[in-house]
Amino acid sequence: MYIYCDESGSFAKADEPGAWCVVVCYALTESQRGAAESALRRYKLAAGKRFDEEVKRKSANDRCYFQLLEEL
């Protein structure tokens, strides 16, 4: 089993409205790993990044993002 975790936002105390933080984890079996990595690679390329670069959500359009979620 593989478990991928990622965080976003600021985990420091903030008094500003709209401040946020989130942690997301995604678990999959070894047999699902290849398909998930291929989906992520396609998502990164569609967002204009290299396959080994991080993609920030604002860098990808909704179509690409929701395609990734559907494939996962």
N, CA, C and O atoms as a Tripos MOL2 file, in Angstrom:
@<TRIPOS>MOLECULE
protein
  288   287    72     0     0
PROTEIN
NO_CHARGES

@<TRIPOS>ATOM
      1 N           0.8410   -1.1720    0.0000 N.3       1 MET1
      2 CA          0.0000    0.0000    0.0000 C.3       1 MET1
      3 C           0.8880    1.2380    0.0000 C.2       1 MET1
      4 O           1.9230    1.2820    0.6650 O.2       1 MET1
      5 N           0.4630    2.2310   -0.7540 N.am      2 TYR2
      6 CA          1.1590    3.5130   -0.8030 C.3       2 TYR2
      7 C           0.2310    4.5910   -0.2600 C.2       2 TYR2
      8 O          -0.9590    4.6230   -0.5720 O.2       2 TYR2
      9 N           0.7970    5.4690    0.5560 N.am      3 ILE3
     10 CA          0.0300    6.5830    1.1140 C.3       3 ILE3
     11 C           0.7950    7.8650    0.7900 C.2       3 ILE3
     12 O           1.9350    8.0460    1.2160 O.2       3 ILE3
     13 N           0.1560    8.7410    0.0390 N.am      4 TYR4
     14 CA          0.7480   10.0290   -0.3390 C.3       4 TYR4
     15 C           0.0700   11.1190    0.4830 C.2       4 TYR4
     16 O          -1.1560   11.1520    0.5860 O.2       4 TYR4
     17 N           0.8670   12.0090    1.0670 N.am      5 CYS5
     18 CA          0.3270   13.1100    1.8660 C.3       5 CYS5
     19 C           0.8850   14.4260    1.3400 C.2       5 CYS5
     20 O           2.0250   14.4940    0.8790 O.2       5 CYS5
     21 N           0.0650   15.4650    1.4160 N.am      6 ASP6
     22 CA          0.5000   16.7960    1.0060 C.3       6 ASP6
     23 C          -0.2300   17.8170    1.8560 C.2       6 ASP6
     24 O          -1.3360   17.5700    2.3370 O.2       6 ASP6
     25 N           0.3980   18.9560    2.0340 N.am      7 GLU7
     26 CA         -0.2220   20.0410    2.8050 C.3       7 GLU7
     27 C          -0.1720   21.3220    1.9890 C.2       7 GLU7
     28 O           0.6480   21.4810    1.0840 O.2       7 GLU7
     29 N          -1.0710   22.2260    2.3350 N.am      8 SER8
     30 CA         -1.0930   23.5210    1.6790 C.3       8 SER8
     31 C          -1.6430   24.5500    2.6500 C.2       8 SER8
     32 O          -2.4180   24.2260    3.5500 O.2       8 SER8
     33 N          -1.2360   25.7750    2.4560 N.am      9 GLY9
     34 CA         -1.6990   26.8470    3.3380 C.3       9 GLY9
     35 C          -0.6590   27.1170    4.4080 C.2       9 GLY9
     36 O           0.4540   26.5910    4.3630 O.2       9 GLY9
     37 N          -1.0360   27.9380    5.3600 N.am     10 SER10
     38 CA         -0.1460   28.3010    6.4510 C.3      10 SER10
     39 C          -0.6430   27.6680    7.7410 C.2      10 SER10
     40 O          -1.8170   27.8020    8.0860 O.2      10 SER10
     41 N           0.2200   26.9950    8.4410 N.am     11 PHE11
     42 CA         -0.1820   26.3520    9.6890 C.3      11 PHE11
     43 C           0.1040   27.2390   10.9040 C.2      11 PHE11
     44 O          -0.0050   26.7960   12.0480 O.2      11 PHE11
     45 N           0.4670   28.4790   10.6420 N.am     12 ALA12
     46 CA          0.6680   29.4440   11.7230 C.3      12 ALA12
     47 C          -0.6730   30.0680   12.0850 C.2      12 ALA12
     48 O          -1.5700   30.1470   11.2460 O.2      12 ALA12
     49 N          -0.8110   30.5080   13.3250 N.am     13 LYS13
     50 CA         -2.0350   31.1880   13.7490 C.3      13 LYS13
     51 C          -2.2140   32.4520   12.9230 C.2      13 LYS13
     52 O          -1.2790   33.2300   12.7350 O.2      13 LYS13
     53 N          -3.4400   32.6400   12.4300 N.am     14 ALA14
     54 CA         -3.7260   33.8250   11.6230 C.3      14 ALA14
     55 C          -5.0480   34.4190   12.0550 C.2      14 ALA14
     56 O          -6.0140   33.6960   12.2980 O.2      14 ALA14
     57 N          -5.0880   35.7290   12.1500 N.am     15 ASP15
     58 CA         -6.3200   36.4230   12.5110 C.3      15 ASP15
     59 C          -7.0670   36.9460   11.2890 C.2      15 ASP15
     60 O          -8.1710   37.4760   11.4120 O.2      15 ASP15
     61 N          -6.4610   36.7960   10.1050 N.am     16 GLU16
     62 CA         -7.0860   37.3020    8.8880 C.3      16 GLU16
     63 C          -8.2180   36.3920    8.4270 C.2      16 GLU16
     64 O          -8.0780   35.1690    8.4540 O.2      16 GLU16
     65 N          -9.3480   36.9790    8.0010 N.am     17 PRO17
     66 CA        -10.4060   36.1620    7.4190 C.3      17 PRO17
     67 C          -9.9030   35.4750    6.1520 C.2      17 PRO17
     68 O          -9.1690   36.0770    5.3690 O.2      17 PRO17
     69 N         -10.2840   34.2550    5.9550 N.am     18 GLY18
     70 CA         -9.8860   33.5450    4.7520 C.3      18 GLY18
     71 C          -8.5910   32.7670    4.8840 C.2      18 GLY18
     72 O          -8.2090   32.0630    3.9490 O.2      18 GLY18
     73 N          -7.8930   32.8690    6.0250 N.am     19 ALA19
     74 CA         -6.6810   32.0830    6.2260 C.3      19 ALA19
     75 C          -7.0820   30.6140    6.3830 C.2      19 ALA19
     76 O          -8.1160   30.3030    6.9740 O.2      19 ALA19
     77 N          -6.2620   29.7330    5.8540 N.am     20 TRP20
     78 CA         -6.6390   28.3180    5.8870 C.3      20 TRP20
     79 C          -5.4110   27.4210    5.7850 C.2      20 TRP20
     80 O          -4.3200   27.8820    5.4510 O.2      20 TRP20
     81 N          -5.5960   26.1590    6.0700 N.am     21 CYS21
     82 CA         -4.5890   25.1290    5.8460 C.3      21 CYS21
     83 C          -5.3290   23.8060    5.6470 C.2      21 CYS21
     84 O          -6.4470   23.6250    6.1270 O.2      21 CYS21
     85 N          -4.6910   22.9000    4.9390 N.am     22 VAL22
     86 CA         -5.3150   21.6030    4.6680 C.3      22 VAL22
     87 C          -4.2310   20.5430    4.5090 C.2      22 VAL22
     88 O          -3.1490   20.8220    3.9910 O.2      22 VAL22
     89 N          -4.5240   19.3420    4.9540 N.am     23 VAL23
     90 CA         -3.6620   18.1910    4.7240 C.3      23 VAL23
     91 C          -4.5110   17.1530    4.0090 C.2      23 VAL23
     92 O          -5.6320   16.8610    4.4250 O.2      23 VAL23
     93 N          -3.9730   16.5970    2.9300 N.am     24 VAL24
     94 CA         -4.6970   15.5940    2.1530 C.3      24 VAL24
     95 C          -3.8210   14.3540    2.0410 C.2      24 VAL24
     96 O          -2.6160   14.4470    1.8060 O.2      24 VAL24
     97 N          -4.4370   13.2040    2.2100 N.am     25 CYS25
     98 CA         -3.7360   11.9370    2.0210 C.3      25 CYS25
     99 C          -4.5160   11.0850    1.0370 C.2      25 CYS25
    100 O          -5.7470   11.1060    1.0170 O.2      25 CYS25
    101 N          -3.7870   10.3370    0.2240 N.am     26 TYR26
    102 CA         -4.3990    9.4740   -0.7840 C.3      26 TYR26
    103 C          -3.7270    8.1150   -0.6720 C.2      26 TYR26
    104 O          -2.5040    8.0220   -0.7770 O.2      26 TYR26
    105 N          -4.4960    7.0750   -0.4640 N.am     27 ALA27
    106 CA         -3.9560    5.7260   -0.3120 C.3      27 ALA27
    107 C          -4.3620    4.8750   -1.5010 C.2      27 ALA27
    108 O          -5.4910    4.9620   -1.9830 O.2      27 ALA27
    109 N          -3.4340    4.0510   -1.9700 N.am     28 LEU28
    110 CA         -3.7440    3.1470   -3.0640 C.3      28 LEU28
    111 C          -2.8940    1.8900   -2.9500 C.2      28 LEU28
    112 O          -1.8570    1.8790   -2.2870 O.2      28 LEU28
    113 N          -3.3480    0.8480   -3.6000 N.am     29 THR29
    114 CA         -2.6260   -0.4100   -3.5770 C.3      29 THR29
    115 C          -1.4650   -0.3590   -4.5570 C.2      29 THR29
    116 O          -1.4010    0.5190   -5.4170 O.2      29 THR29
    117 N          -0.5520   -1.3060   -4.4200 N.am     30 GLU30
    118 CA          0.5840   -1.3580   -5.3220 C.3      30 GLU30
    119 C           0.1380   -1.5310   -6.7740 C.2      30 GLU30
    120 O           0.7540   -0.9760   -7.6830 O.2      30 GLU30
    121 N          -0.9250   -2.2950   -6.9920 N.am     31 SER31
    122 CA         -1.3990   -2.5150   -8.3630 C.3      31 SER31
    123 C          -2.0030   -1.2500   -8.9830 C.2      31 SER31
    124 O          -2.1080   -1.1670  -10.2070 O.2      31 SER31
    125 N          -2.3960   -0.2780   -8.1800 N.am     32 GLN32
    126 CA         -2.9690    0.9830   -8.6760 C.3      32 GLN32
    127 C          -1.9130    2.0670   -8.8900 C.2      32 GLN32
    128 O          -2.1880    3.0880   -9.5200 O.2      32 GLN32
    129 N          -0.7200    1.8490   -8.3710 N.am     33 ARG33
    130 CA          0.2970    2.9020   -8.3590 C.3      33 ARG33
    131 C           0.6850    3.3790   -9.7590 C.2      33 ARG33
    132 O           0.7730    4.5860   -9.9860 O.2      33 ARG33
    133 N           0.9170    2.4710  -10.6970 N.am     34 GLY34
    134 CA          1.3410    2.8600  -12.0440 C.3      34 GLY34
    135 C           0.3290    3.7470  -12.7360 C.2      34 GLY34
    136 O           0.6960    4.7520  -13.3450 O.2      34 GLY34
    137 N          -0.9510    3.3850  -12.6490 N.am     35 ALA35
    138 CA         -2.0020    4.1870  -13.2770 C.3      35 ALA35
    139 C          -2.1090    5.5670  -12.6220 C.2      35 ALA35
    140 O          -2.3280    6.5670  -13.3070 O.2      35 ALA35
    141 N          -1.9550    5.6190  -11.3010 N.am     36 ALA36
    142 CA         -2.0300    6.9050  -10.5940 C.3      36 ALA36
    143 C          -0.8520    7.8010  -10.9700 C.2      36 ALA36
    144 O          -1.0300    9.0040  -11.1630 O.2      36 ALA36
    145 N           0.3410    7.2360  -11.0740 N.am     37 GLU37
    146 CA          1.5050    8.0360  -11.4550 C.3      37 GLU37
    147 C           1.3920    8.5260  -12.8980 C.2      37 GLU37
    148 O           1.8210    9.6370  -13.2110 O.2      37 GLU37
    149 N           0.8190    7.7080  -13.7740 N.am     38 SER38
    150 CA          0.6030    8.1430  -15.1630 C.3      38 SER38
    151 C          -0.4020    9.2860  -15.2140 C.2      38 SER38
    152 O          -0.2070   10.2460  -15.9600 O.2      38 SER38
    153 N          -1.4770    9.1950  -14.4290 N.am     39 ALA39
    154 CA         -2.4810   10.2630  -14.3750 C.3      39 ALA39
    155 C          -1.8500   11.5550  -13.8680 C.2      39 ALA39
    156 O          -2.1180   12.6300  -14.4060 O.2      39 ALA39
    157 N          -1.0260   11.4580  -12.8500 N.am     40 LEU40
    158 CA         -0.3660   12.6440  -12.2990 C.3      40 LEU40
    159 C           0.6060   13.2390  -13.3120 C.2      40 LEU40
    160 O           0.7040   14.4610  -13.4310 O.2      40 LEU40
    161 N           1.3140   12.4040  -14.0280 N.am     41 ARG41
    162 CA          2.2450   12.8900  -15.0640 C.3      41 ARG41
    163 C           1.4880   13.6590  -16.1440 C.2      41 ARG41
    164 O           1.9190   14.7360  -16.5560 O.2      41 ARG41
    165 N           0.3570   13.1100  -16.6060 N.am     42 ARG42
    166 CA         -0.4580   13.8000  -17.6240 C.3      42 ARG42
    167 C          -0.9680   15.1380  -17.0950 C.2      42 ARG42
    168 O          -0.9860   16.1310  -17.8220 O.2      42 ARG42
    169 N          -1.3770   15.1620  -15.8400 N.am     43 TYR43
    170 CA         -1.8720   16.3940  -15.2200 C.3      43 TYR43
    171 C          -0.7810   17.4670  -15.1990 C.2      43 TYR43
    172 O          -1.0330   18.6220  -15.5450 O.2      43 TYR43
    173 N           0.4170   17.0860  -14.7960 N.am     44 LYS44
    174 CA          1.5150   18.0520  -14.7280 C.3      44 LYS44
    175 C           1.8300   18.6160  -16.1110 C.2      44 LYS44
    176 O           2.0070   19.8240  -16.2680 O.2      44 LYS44
    177 N           1.9000   17.7440  -17.1030 N.am     45 LEU45
    178 CA          2.1910   18.2000  -18.4610 C.3      45 LEU45
    179 C           1.0800   19.1010  -18.9940 C.2      45 LEU45
    180 O           1.3590   20.1010  -19.6560 O.2      45 LEU45
    181 N          -0.1840   18.7550  -18.7090 N.am     46 ALA46
    182 CA         -1.3150   19.5760  -19.1570 C.3      46 ALA46
    183 C          -1.3070   20.9450  -18.4860 C.2      46 ALA46
    184 O          -1.8120   21.9200  -19.0440 O.2      46 ALA46
    185 N          -0.7290   21.0160  -17.2770 N.am     47 ALA47
    186 CA         -0.6320   22.2850  -16.5520 C.3      47 ALA47
    187 C           0.5850   23.0940  -16.9790 C.2      47 ALA47
    188 O           0.8450   24.1680  -16.4370 O.2      47 ALA47
    189 N           1.3320   22.5740  -17.9590 N.am     48 GLY48
    190 CA          2.4880   23.3070  -18.4590 C.3      48 GLY48
    191 C           3.7530   23.1140  -17.6470 C.2      48 GLY48
    192 O           4.6960   23.8950  -17.7730 O.2      48 GLY48
    193 N           3.7870   22.0940  -16.8230 N.am     49 LYS49
    194 CA          4.9660   21.8040  -16.0060 C.3      49 LYS49
    195 C           5.6730   20.5740  -16.5490 C.2      49 LYS49
    196 O           5.1290   19.8430  -17.3760 O.2      49 LYS49
    197 N           6.9020   20.3550  -16.0700 N.am     50 ARG50
    198 CA          7.6000   19.1130  -16.3660 C.3      50 ARG50
    199 C           7.0380   18.0230  -15.4570 C.2      50 ARG50
    200 O           6.4200   18.3200  -14.4340 O.2      50 ARG50
    201 N           7.2500   16.7690  -15.8280 N.am     51 PHE51
    202 CA          6.7010   15.6630  -15.0440 C.3      51 PHE51
    203 C           7.2680   15.6080  -13.6240 C.2      51 PHE51
    204 O           6.6520   15.0180  -12.7360 O.2      51 PHE51
    205 N           8.4330   16.2150  -13.4050 N.am     52 ASP52
    206 CA          9.0630   16.1610  -12.0880 C.3      52 ASP52
    207 C           8.8950   17.4600  -11.2910 C.2      52 ASP52
    208 O           9.5270   17.6360  -10.2490 O.2      52 ASP52
    209 N           8.0430   18.3680  -11.7820 N.am     53 GLU53
    210 CA          7.7930   19.6280  -11.0700 C.3      53 GLU53
    211 C           6.4870   19.5580  -10.2830 C.2      53 GLU53
    212 O           5.5720   18.8080  -10.6240 O.2      53 GLU53
    213 N           6.4280   20.3560   -9.2300 N.am     54 GLU54
    214 CA          5.1990   20.4720   -8.4490 C.3      54 GLU54
    215 C           4.2280   21.3910   -9.1870 C.2      54 GLU54
    216 O           4.6350   22.3790   -9.7990 O.2      54 GLU54
    217 N           2.9500   21.0540   -9.1220 N.am     55 VAL55
    218 CA          1.9160   21.8980   -9.7210 C.3      55 VAL55
    219 C           1.0630   22.4790   -8.6050 C.2      55 VAL55
    220 O           0.4800   21.7410   -7.8110 O.2      55 VAL55
    221 N           0.9950   23.7830   -8.5480 N.am     56 LYS56
    222 CA          0.0810   24.4480   -7.6170 C.3      56 LYS56
    223 C          -1.3000   24.4710   -8.2520 C.2      56 LYS56
    224 O          -1.4110   24.5910   -9.4720 O.2      56 LYS56
    225 N          -2.3330   24.3610   -7.4700 N.am     57 ARG57
    226 CA         -3.7020   24.2760   -7.9880 C.3      57 ARG57
    227 C          -4.0310   25.4330   -8.9240 C.2      57 ARG57
    228 O          -4.7040   25.2360   -9.9360 O.2      57 ARG57
    229 N          -3.5690   26.6230   -8.6020 N.am     58 LYS58
    230 CA         -3.8930   27.7820   -9.4400 C.3      58 LYS58
    231 C          -3.2090   27.7230  -10.8060 C.2      58 LYS58
    232 O          -3.5730   28.4740  -11.7100 O.2      58 LYS58
    233 N          -2.2170   26.8310  -10.9640 N.am     59 SER59
    234 CA         -1.4990   26.7120  -12.2300 C.3      59 SER59
    235 C          -2.2400   25.8780  -13.2670 C.2      59 SER59
    236 O          -1.9200   25.9400  -14.4540 O.2      59 SER59
    237 N          -3.2150   25.1070  -12.8390 N.am     60 ALA60
    238 CA         -3.9320   24.2080  -13.7560 C.3      60 ALA60
    239 C          -5.3910   24.6310  -13.8590 C.2      60 ALA60
    240 O          -5.9980   25.0530  -12.8750 O.2      60 ALA60
    241 N          -5.9380   24.5160  -15.0480 N.am     61 ASN61
    242 CA         -7.3470   24.8830  -15.1930 C.3      61 ASN61
    243 C          -8.2410   23.7930  -14.6070 C.2      61 ASN61
    244 O          -7.7890   22.6790  -14.3410 O.2      61 ASN61
    245 N          -9.5000   24.1240  -14.4130 N.am     62 ASP62
    246 CA        -10.4410   23.1960  -13.7900 C.3      62 ASP62
    247 C         -10.5790   21.8940  -14.5680 C.2      62 ASP62
    248 O         -10.6910   20.8230  -13.9720 O.2      62 ASP62
    249 N         -10.5720   21.9800  -15.9020 N.am     63 ARG63
    250 CA        -10.7240   20.7700  -16.7120 C.3      63 ARG63
    251 C          -9.6140   19.7720  -16.4050 C.2      63 ARG63
    252 O          -9.8820   18.5900  -16.1940 O.2      63 ARG63
    253 N          -8.3790   20.2400  -16.3810 N.am     64 CYS64
    254 CA         -7.2360   19.3770  -16.0770 C.3      64 CYS64
    255 C          -7.3450   18.7950  -14.6720 C.2      64 CYS64
    256 O          -7.1020   17.6070  -14.4600 O.2      64 CYS64
    257 N          -7.7090   19.6390  -13.7260 N.am     65 TYR65
    258 CA         -7.7980   19.2170  -12.3280 C.3      65 TYR65
    259 C          -8.8610   18.1350  -12.1500 C.2      65 TYR65
    260 O          -8.6060   17.1020  -11.5310 O.2      65 TYR65
    261 N         -10.0480   18.3780  -12.6940 N.am     66 PHE66
    262 CA        -11.1180   17.4040  -12.5260 C.3      66 PHE66
    263 C         -10.8500   16.1180  -13.3170 C.2      66 PHE66
    264 O         -11.3180   15.0460  -12.9330 O.2      66 PHE66
    265 N         -10.1080   16.2230  -14.4070 N.am     67 GLN67
    266 CA         -9.6960   15.0240  -15.1540 C.3      67 GLN67
    267 C          -8.7810   14.1770  -14.2730 C.2      67 GLN67
    268 O          -8.9230   12.9560  -14.2260 O.2      67 GLN67
    269 N          -7.8480   14.8160  -13.5800 N.am     68 LEU68
    270 CA         -6.9650   14.0950  -12.6750 C.3      68 LEU68
    271 C          -7.7800   13.3800  -11.6030 C.2      68 LEU68
    272 O          -7.5750   12.1920  -11.3570 O.2      68 LEU68
    273 N          -8.6980   14.0930  -10.9680 N.am     69 LEU69
    274 CA         -9.5100   13.4860   -9.9150 C.3      69 LEU69
    275 C         -10.3050   12.3020  -10.4330 C.2      69 LEU69
    276 O         -10.4100   11.2790   -9.7560 O.2      69 LEU69
    277 N         -10.8590   12.4300  -11.6120 N.am     70 GLU70
    278 CA        -11.6310   11.3340  -12.2100 C.3      70 GLU70
    279 C         -10.7280   10.1180  -12.4670 C.2      70 GLU70
    280 O         -11.1170    8.9830  -12.1900 O.2      70 GLU70
    281 N          -9.5330   10.3590  -12.9920 N.am     71 GLU71
    282 CA         -8.6210    9.2560  -13.2740 C.3      71 GLU71
    283 C          -8.1460    8.5690  -11.9920 C.2      71 GLU71
    284 O          -7.9750    7.3510  -11.9580 O.2      71 GLU71
    285 N          -7.9380    9.3470  -10.9580 N.am     72 LEU72
    286 CA         -7.5150    8.7450   -9.6820 C.3      72 LEU72
    287 C          -8.6360    7.9260   -9.0970 C.2      72 LEU72
    288 O          -8.4780    7.3390   -8.0260 O.2      72 LEU72
@<TRIPOS>BOND
     1     1     2 1
     2     2     3 1
     3     3     4 2
     4     3     5 am
     5     5     6 1
     6     6     7 1
     7     7     8 2
     8     7     9 am
     9     9    10 1
    10    10    11 1
    11    11    12 2
    12    11    13 am
    13    13    14 1
    14    14    15 1
    15    15    16 2
    16    15    17 am
    17    17    18 1
    18    18    19 1
    19    19    20 2
    20    19    21 am
    21    21    22 1
    22    22    23 1
    23    23    24 2
    24    23    25 am
    25    25    26 1
    26    26    27 1
    27    27    28 2
    28    27    29 am
    29    29    30 1
    30    30    31 1
    31    31    32 2
    32    31    33 am
    33    33    34 1
    34    34    35 1
    35    35    36 2
    36    35    37 am
    37    37    38 1
    38    38    39 1
    39    39    40 2
    40    39    41 am
    41    41    42 1
    42    42    43 1
    43    43    44 2
    44    43    45 am
    45    45    46 1
    46    46    47 1
    47    47    48 2
    48    47    49 am
    49    49    50 1
    50    50    51 1
    51    51    52 2
    52    51    53 am
    53    53    54 1
    54    54    55 1
    55    55    56 2
    56    55    57 am
    57    57    58 1
    58    58    59 1
    59    59    60 2
    60    59    61 am
    61    61    62 1
    62    62    63 1
    63    63    64 2
    64    63    65 am
    65    65    66 1
    66    66    67 1
    67    67    68 2
    68    67    69 am
    69    69    70 1
    70    70    71 1
    71    71    72 2
    72    71    73 am
    73    73    74 1
    74    74    75 1
    75    75    76 2
    76    75    77 am
    77    77    78 1
    78    78    79 1
    79    79    80 2
    80    79    81 am
    81    81    82 1
    82    82    83 1
    83    83    84 2
    84    83    85 am
    85    85    86 1
    86    86    87 1
    87    87    88 2
    88    87    89 am
    89    89    90 1
    90    90    91 1
    91    91    92 2
    92    91    93 am
    93    93    94 1
    94    94    95 1
    95    95    96 2
    96    95    97 am
    97    97    98 1
    98    98    99 1
    99    99   100 2
   100    99   101 am
   101   101   102 1
   102   102   103 1
   103   103   104 2
   104   103   105 am
   105   105   106 1
   106   106   107 1
   107   107   108 2
   108   107   109 am
   109   109   110 1
   110   110   111 1
   111   111   112 2
   112   111   113 am
   113   113   114 1
   114   114   115 1
   115   115   116 2
   116   115   117 am
   117   117   118 1
   118   118   119 1
   119   119   120 2
   120   119   121 am
   121   121   122 1
   122   122   123 1
   123   123   124 2
   124   123   125 am
   125   125   126 1
   126   126   127 1
   127   127   128 2
   128   127   129 am
   129   129   130 1
   130   130   131 1
   131   131   132 2
   132   131   133 am
   133   133   134 1
   134   134   135 1
   135   135   136 2
   136   135   137 am
   137   137   138 1
   138   138   139 1
   139   139   140 2
   140   139   141 am
   141   141   142 1
   142   142   143 1
   143   143   144 2
   144   143   145 am
   145   145   146 1
   146   146   147 1
   147   147   148 2
   148   147   149 am
   149   149   150 1
   150   150   151 1
   151   151   152 2
   152   151   153 am
   153   153   154 1
   154   154   155 1
   155   155   156 2
   156   155   157 am
   157   157   158 1
   158   158   159 1
   159   159   160 2
   160   159   161 am
   161   161   162 1
   162   162   163 1
   163   163   164 2
   164   163   165 am
   165   165   166 1
   166   166   167 1
   167   167   168 2
   168   167   169 am
   169   169   170 1
   170   170   171 1
   171   171   172 2
   172   171   173 am
   173   173   174 1
   174   174   175 1
   175   175   176 2
   176   175   177 am
   177   177   178 1
   178   178   179 1
   179   179   180 2
   180   179   181 am
   181   181   182 1
   182   182   183 1
   183   183   184 2
   184   183   185 am
   185   185   186 1
   186   186   187 1
   187   187   188 2
   188   187   189 am
   189   189   190 1
   190   190   191 1
   191   191   192 2
   192   191   193 am
   193   193   194 1
   194   194   195 1
   195   195   196 2
   196   195   197 am
   197   197   198 1
   198   198   199 1
   199   199   200 2
   200   199   201 am
   201   201   202 1
   202   202   203 1
   203   203   204 2
   204   203   205 am
   205   205   206 1
   206   206   207 1
   207   207   208 2
   208   207   209 am
   209   209   210 1
   210   210   211 1
   211   211   212 2
   212   211   213 am
   213   213   214 1
   214   214   215 1
   215   215   216 2
   216   215   217 am
   217   217   218 1
   218   218   219 1
   219   219   220 2
   220   219   221 am
   221   221   222 1
   222   222   223 1
   223   223   224 2
   224   223   225 am
   225   225   226 1
   226   226   227 1
   227   227   228 2
   228   227   229 am
   229   229   230 1
   230   230   231 1
   231   231   232 2
   232   231   233 am
   233   233   234 1
   234   234   235 1
   235   235   236 2
   236   235   237 am
   237   237   238 1
   238   238   239 1
   239   239   240 2
   240   239   241 am
   241   241   242 1
   242   242   243 1
   243   243   244 2
   244   243   245 am
   245   245   246 1
   246   246   247 1
   247   247   248 2
   248   247   249 am
   249   249   250 1
   250   250   251 1
   251   251   252 2
   252   251   253 am
   253   253   254 1
   254   254   255 1
   255   255   256 2
   256   255   257 am
   257   257   258 1
   258   258   259 1
   259   259   260 2
   260   259   261 am
   261   261   262 1
   262   262   263 1
   263   263   264 2
   264   263   265 am
   265   265   266 1
   266   266   267 1
   267   267   268 2
   268   267   269 am
   269   269   270 1
   270   270   271 1
   271   271   272 2
   272   271   273 am
   273   273   274 1
   274   274   275 1
   275   275   276 2
   276   275   277 am
   277   277   278 1
   278   278   279 1
   279   279   280 2
   280   279   281 am
   281   281   282 1
   282   282   283 1
   283   283   284 2
   284   283   285 am
   285   285   286 1
   286   286   287 1
   287   287   288 2
@<TRIPOS>SUBSTRUCTURE
     1 MET1         2 RESIDUE 1 A MET
     2 TYR2         6 RESIDUE 1 A TYR
     3 ILE3        10 RESIDUE 1 A ILE
     4 TYR4        14 RESIDUE 1 A TYR
     5 CYS5        18 RESIDUE 1 A CYS
     6 ASP6        22 RESIDUE 1 A ASP
     7 GLU7        26 RESIDUE 1 A GLU
     8 SER8        30 RESIDUE 1 A SER
     9 GLY9        34 RESIDUE 1 A GLY
    10 SER10       38 RESIDUE 1 A SER
    11 PHE11       42 RESIDUE 1 A PHE
    12 ALA12       46 RESIDUE 1 A ALA
    13 LYS13       50 RESIDUE 1 A LYS
    14 ALA14       54 RESIDUE 1 A ALA
    15 ASP15       58 RESIDUE 1 A ASP
    16 GLU16       62 RESIDUE 1 A GLU
    17 PRO17       66 RESIDUE 1 A PRO
    18 GLY18       70 RESIDUE 1 A GLY
    19 ALA19       74 RESIDUE 1 A ALA
    20 TRP20       78 RESIDUE 1 A TRP
    21 CYS21       82 RESIDUE 1 A CYS
    22 VAL22       86 RESIDUE 1 A VAL
    23 VAL23       90 RESIDUE 1 A VAL
    24 VAL24       94 RESIDUE 1 A VAL
    25 CYS25       98 RESIDUE 1 A CYS
    26 TYR26      102 RESIDUE 1 A TYR
    27 ALA27      106 RESIDUE 1 A ALA
    28 LEU28      110 RESIDUE 1 A LEU
    29 THR29      114 RESIDUE 1 A THR
    30 GLU30      118 RESIDUE 1 A GLU
    31 SER31      122 RESIDUE 1 A SER
    32 GLN32      126 RESIDUE 1 A GLN
    33 ARG33      130 RESIDUE 1 A ARG
    34 GLY34      134 RESIDUE 1 A GLY
    35 ALA35      138 RESIDUE 1 A ALA
    36 ALA36      142 RESIDUE 1 A ALA
    37 GLU37      146 RESIDUE 1 A GLU
    38 SER38      150 RESIDUE 1 A SER
    39 ALA39      154 RESIDUE 1 A ALA
    40 LEU40      158 RESIDUE 1 A LEU
    41 ARG41      162 RESIDUE 1 A ARG
    42 ARG42      166 RESIDUE 1 A ARG
    43 TYR43      170 RESIDUE 1 A TYR
    44 LYS44      174 RESIDUE 1 A LYS
    45 LEU45      178 RESIDUE 1 A LEU
    46 ALA46      182 RESIDUE 1 A ALA
    47 ALA47      186 RESIDUE 1 A ALA
    48 GLY48      190 RESIDUE 1 A GLY
    49 LYS49      194 RESIDUE 1 A LYS
    50 ARG50      198 RESIDUE 1 A ARG
    51 PHE51      202 RESIDUE 1 A PHE
    52 ASP52      206 RESIDUE 1 A ASP
    53 GLU53      210 RESIDUE 1 A GLU
    54 GLU54      214 RESIDUE 1 A GLU
    55 VAL55      218 RESIDUE 1 A VAL
    56 LYS56      222 RESIDUE 1 A LYS
    57 ARG57      226 RESIDUE 1 A ARG
    58 LYS58      230 RESIDUE 1 A LYS
    59 SER59      234 RESIDUE 1 A SER
    60 ALA60      238 RESIDUE 1 A ALA
    61 ASN61      242 RESIDUE 1 A ASN
    62 ASP62      246 RESIDUE 1 A ASP
    63 ARG63      250 RESIDUE 1 A ARG
    64 CYS64      254 RESIDUE 1 A CYS
    65 TYR65      258 RESIDUE 1 A TYR
    66 PHE66      262 RESIDUE 1 A PHE
    67 GLN67      266 RESIDUE 1 A GLN
    68 LEU68      270 RESIDUE 1 A LEU
    69 LEU69      274 RESIDUE 1 A LEU
    70 GLU70      278 RESIDUE 1 A GLU
    71 GLU71      282 RESIDUE 1 A GLU
    72 LEU72      286 RESIDUE 1 A LEU
